[in-house]
Amino acid sequence: MVLLYVLDVFEILEIKGNSIKTFIHYGSVLTTPVILLYNLFVYKSSSWNSKIGITSIILVLSFSIVLSQRGFLGYLFSISSWNTQMILYEHKHYSFKQVEFQMQDVGALGYNKRYVKVTYITKWLMITEIIDPKQHFGAEWIEVNEDANELNIVY
């Protein structure tokens, strides 16, 4: 859970699906102090203590870095996952690679929008690269223009 949290926070790997992403973020942030306190005062195994301590330190440092870069509200808004609104291109040979228009719901502030080249690792994990939508993608990409509308926005 901590590994997924760190990869998602630093946008190396993105989690698709609000319930999974929320569980990983809140679970990691809220359980770390509890586990640290439990290991300091109740459980006294040195090998287990060092593993949990290192994991907790990594989590606390990554959370602190993100808070210093984005602020608290920026962090809360980043917990919301990006949803595919339109699939623009698909790769000819690799069906797990796509160019998508995505939106992120940020509550009363509206929506964040982006165009990305997506490589799906699983249905819920993806690697993204922000792109210019006007760029030419080459012969290995097929134009699809398929409406996904994962946010269920009425146009």
C-alpha positions in Angstrom: 0.0 0.0 0.0 2.8 2.4 0.8 4.6 1.7 -2.5 1.4 2.4 -4.4 0.9 5.6 -2.4 4.5 6.9 -3.1 4.3 6.0 -6.8 0.9 7.7 -7.1 1.8 10.8 -5.1 4.9 11.5 -7.3 2.8 10.7 -10.4 5.1 7.9 -11.6 2.2 5.5 -11.6 -1.4 6.6 -11.4 -4.3 4.8 -9.8 -7.6 4.9 -11.7 -10.7 4.6 -9.6 -11.7 6.9 -6.8 -12.4 4.2 -4.2 -9.1 2.4 -4.6 -7.1 5.7 -4.7 -8.9 7.1 -1.6 -8.4 3.9 0.3 -4.6 3.8 -0.5 -4.1 7.5 0.3 -6.1 7.7 3.5 -5.1 4.3 4.6 -1.4 5.1 4.2 -1.6 8.5 5.9 -3.8 7.5 8.8 -2.3 4.1 9.7 1.3 5.3 9.7 1.2 7.1 13.0 -0.8 4.2 14.6 1.8 1.6 13.4 4.7 3.8 14.6 3.3 4.3 18.0 2.4 0.6 18.3 5.9 -0.5 17.4 7.5 2.1 19.8 5.4 1.2 22.9 3.9 -2.3 22.5 5.8 -4.5 20.1 9.5 -4.8 20.9 11.0 -6.9 18.0 14.0 -5.0 16.6 14.0 -6.4 13.1 10.3 -5.7 12.6 10.7 -2.3 14.2 13.3 -1.3 11.7 11.3 -2.4 8.7 8.2 -0.6 9.8 10.3 2.5 10.9 11.9 2.8 7.4 8.6 2.3 5.7 6.9 4.9 7.9 9.7 7.4 7.4 9.5 7.1 3.6 5.7 7.6 3.9 6.0 10.7 6.1 8.7 12.2 4.0 6.8 11.7 0.8 3.7 13.2 2.4 5.7 16.2 3.6 7.2 16.8 0.2 3.8 16.7 -1.5 2.3 19.0 1.1 5.2 21.5 0.7 4.8 21.5 -3.1 1.0 21.5 -3.5 -0.3 22.6 -0.1 -3.0 20.8 1.9 -5.9 21.7 -0.5 -3.8 20.7 -3.5 -3.1 17.4 -1.9 -6.8 16.8 -1.1 -7.7 17.6 -4.8 -5.0 15.2 -6.0 -6.7 12.3 -4.2 -9.4 12.5 -6.8 -8.6 10.3 -9.8 -8.4 11.3 -13.5 -11.3 9.9 -15.6 -11.2 9.3 -19.3 -13.7 11.5 -21.2 -12.6 10.7 -24.7 -10.2 8.2 -26.3 -8.5 10.0 -29.2 -6.0 7.5 -30.5 -5.2 3.8 -30.0 -1.9 2.1 -30.8 -2.0 -0.3 -33.8 0.0 -3.0 -32.1 -0.5 -2.5 -28.4 -4.1 -2.1 -27.3 -3.1 -1.0 -23.8 -1.6 2.3 -25.2 -3.9 5.1 -25.9 -4.1 8.9 -26.2 -6.9 10.2 -24.0 -8.6 13.4 -23.0 -9.0 13.2 -19.2 -10.8 15.2 -16.6 -10.5 15.3 -12.8 -13.4 16.5 -10.6 -12.2 19.0 -8.0 -15.5 19.6 -6.3 -16.8 23.2 -6.3 -13.8 24.4 -8.2 -14.9 22.5 -11.4 -12.7 20.2 -13.4 -9.0 19.9 -14.3 -8.4 18.8 -17.9 -5.5 17.2 -19.6 -4.4 15.3 -22.7 -2.2 12.3 -22.0 -0.6 9.3 -23.6 -1.6 6.4 -21.4 -0.1 3.0 -20.9 -2.3 0.7 -18.9 -0.6 -1.7 -16.7 -3.9 -3.1 -15.4 -7.4 -1.8 -15.5 -6.7 0.3 -12.4 -3.0 1.3 -12.8 -1.6 3.4 -15.6 1.5 5.4 -16.6 0.8 8.7 -18.2 2.6 11.3 -20.2 1.1 14.8 -20.7 1.1 15.7 -24.4 0.0 18.4 -26.8 -3.2 17.3 -28.4 -2.2 19.0 -31.8 0.9 16.9 -32.2 1.2 14.3 -34.9 1.4 10.8 -33.5 2.6 8.9 -36.5 1.5 5.9 -38.5 1.4 3.4 -35.6 -1.6 5.3 -34.0 -5.2 5.0 -35.2 -7.6 7.8 -34.7 -10.6 6.6 -32.7 -12.5 9.6 -31.1 -14.4 7.3 -28.8 -16.5 9.0 -26.1 -15.9 7.3 -22.8 -17.5 9.9 -20.5 -16.4 8.2 -17.2 -17.6 11.3 -15.2 -21.1 11.0 -16.7 -21.2 14.6 -17.7 -24.2 15.6 -19.7 -23.1 17.6 -22.8 
